[in-house]
Amino acid sequence: MKVLIACEESQAVCIEFRKLGHEAYSCDILPCSGGHPEWHIQYDVLEVINGGAFPIGNEAYRDEIIIHKWDMMIAFPPCTHLAVSGAAWFEAKRKDGRQKSGIDFFLALTKTNIPKWAIENPVGIMSNHFRKPNQIVQPFMFGDPVKKTTCIWSRRLPRLQPTNIVEPEITTLKTGARFSTWDYKISMNHKERAKLRSKTFPGIAKAMAEQWGKLGL
């Protein structure tokens, strides 16, 4: 099965699909950090979803692939201008067009002819601008002790089933405020915070590959 993992530079999901024998490619305007440039399309995903010939690799490895038709897409569009965690900046983002740009990009991914797809994002405004998600999951439902509410919109794909429910790690401050330990730690890394928050946890990545990948076998 030919699988497009859109807006993914980490290659977490791509690698899990590759382990199961699928022809999966990550796609992002950024170079990949997952260690497999031979599986990475550094290109505009809105052009890639329609199929065609695309360069893969990096400065050390160059090649080209030809995809006539994708069988499945799993997308992780940027949530910076869409997630409710950034609601304090919504008014400014509406005025300067950043929020509209984020909405338009998300909606463009839903208009693909790829028969099976899933789009992941945190809780945000797309429930109003598109529709309510098919399901909401947490990393701790798949073996990672993290609380991070994640919405999944999908077409012709079943709901992900929990694989290993564990207790999420929580940090309690002296003030009594409670945070996901993972979220609290990365909040200290202002430079890389957005990038770290966008990465897919291993348990969810594996569940996507194992549960959705079998549909194409």
Sequence and secondary structure as in RCSB ss.txt:
>XXXX:A:sequence
MKVLIACEESQAVCIEFRKLGHEAYSCDILPCSGGHPEWHIQYDVLEVINGGAFPIGNEAYRDEIIIHKWDMMIA
FPPCTHLAVSGAAWFEAKRKDGRQKSGIDFFLALTKTNIPKWAIENPVGIMSNHFRKPNQIVQPFMFGDPVKKTT
CIWSRRLPRLQPTNIVEPEITTLKTGARFSTWDYKISMNHKERAKLRSKTFPGIAKAMAEQWGKLGL
>XXXX:A:secstr
 EEEEET SS HHHHHHHHTT EEEEEESS  SSS GGGEEES HHHHTT EEEEEE SS EEEEEES  SEEEE
    TTTBGGGGGGHHHHHHHTHHHHHHHHHHHHHT   SEEEEEEESBTHHHHT   SEEE GGGBT      E
EEEEES      SB     EEE TTS EEEHHHHHHTT TTTHHHHHHS  HHHHHHIIIIIHGGG 
